[in-house]
Amino acid sequence: AVEEWKLKKETGELDKELEEEERKEREEEEKRRKEIQEKKREEDDPEDGTSDQHTIAPLEVPSQKDVEIELLRKKKMELLVKYASEDLQRTSITAKTLMGRNLIINLE
């Protein structure tokens, strides 16, 4: 076996065999890579119309009136903070809390 290997090495057949094996390995690797890419492509864009993408649940959109009420409330709070004293602000917050309306205001 050793003599046969030496003979192949001297004649260059060993190099040819190694090159052929390397070429086959590269071809197999390229084939595997293409198969993986094809699988990914099929997962991303399936032909049957199904998709792995997540669906987005519909959100409740506030009505125009709800938006106006909220804007008015925020504007009132800005004016209260700007012009009212801290005692009046605390009293207002206490009154609204007692009435069941929870408001969060940062008093500085």
C-alpha positions in Angstrom: 0.0 0.0 0.0 2.9 2.3 0.8 4.6 1.5 -2.4 1.4 2.1 -4.3 1.0 5.5 -2.6 4.6 6.4 -3.4 4.1 5.4 -7.1 0.9 7.5 -7.3 2.7 10.5 -5.7 5.6 10.2 -8.2 3.4 10.0 -11.2 1.0 12.8 -10.0 -2.0 10.5 -9.8 -2.3 11.2 -6.1 -2.6 15.0 -6.7 -5.2 14.3 -9.4 -7.2 12.1 -7.0 -7.0 14.7 -4.2 -8.1 17.5 -6.6 -11.0 15.3 -7.8 -12.1 14.6 -4.2 -11.9 18.4 -3.4 -13.9 19.2 -6.5 -16.6 16.7 -5.6 -16.7 18.1 -2.0 -17.1 21.6 -3.3 -19.9 20.5 -5.7 -21.7 18.7 -2.8 -21.4 21.8 -0.6 -22.7 24.1 -3.3 -25.6 21.7 -3.8 -26.4 21.7 -0.1 -26.2 25.5 0.0 -28.6 25.8 -2.9 -31.0 23.3 -1.2 -31.0 25.4 2.0 -31.6 28.6 0.0 -34.5 27.0 -1.8 -36.0 25.8 1.5 -35.7 29.3 2.9 -37.3 30.8 -0.2 -40.2 28.4 0.0 -40.7 29.2 3.7 -40.7 32.9 3.0 -43.0 32.7 0.0 -45.1 29.5 0.1 -47.0 28.7 -3.0 -50.2 27.6 -1.2 -50.8 31.2 0.1 -50.0 30.5 3.7 -47.3 32.4 5.3 -45.3 32.4 8.6 -45.8 36.1 9.0 -47.7 37.1 12.1 -51.0 38.8 11.7 -51.7 42.1 13.5 -54.7 42.3 15.7 -57.0 45.3 14.9 -56.7 48.2 17.4 -59.6 50.1 18.8 -59.5 53.5 17.2 -60.9 56.3 19.3 -63.8 58.3 17.9 -63.5 62.0 17.0 -65.4 62.9 20.1 -63.1 60.8 22.3 -60.1 62.6 20.8 -61.7 66.0 21.4 -62.5 65.2 25.0 -59.0 64.0 25.7 -57.5 67.1 24.1 -59.7 69.3 26.1 -58.8 67.5 29.3 -55.1 67.9 28.6 -55.5 71.6 27.8 -57.4 72.1 31.0 -54.7 70.4 33.0 -52.0 72.5 31.3 -53.8 75.7 32.2 -54.4 74.4 35.8 -50.8 73.7 36.2 -49.7 77.0 34.7 -52.1 79.4 36.5 -53.4 77.6 39.7 -51.6 77.5 43.0 -50.4 74.2 44.4 -53.2 74.2 47.0 -55.8 74.7 44.4 -54.3 71.9 42.3 -54.3 69.5 45.2 -57.9 70.4 46.0 -58.9 69.8 42.4 -57.1 66.5 42.3 -58.7 65.4 45.6 -62.1 66.4 44.4 -61.8 64.6 41.1 -60.4 61.5 42.9 -63.4 61.5 45.2 -65.7 61.7 42.2 -64.0 58.6 40.7 -61.7 60.3 38.2 -58.1 59.4 38.6 -55.7 62.0 37.3 -52.0 61.9 37.4 -50.2 65.2 37.7 -46.6 65.9 38.5 -46.4 68.6 41.1 -43.0 70.2 41.4 
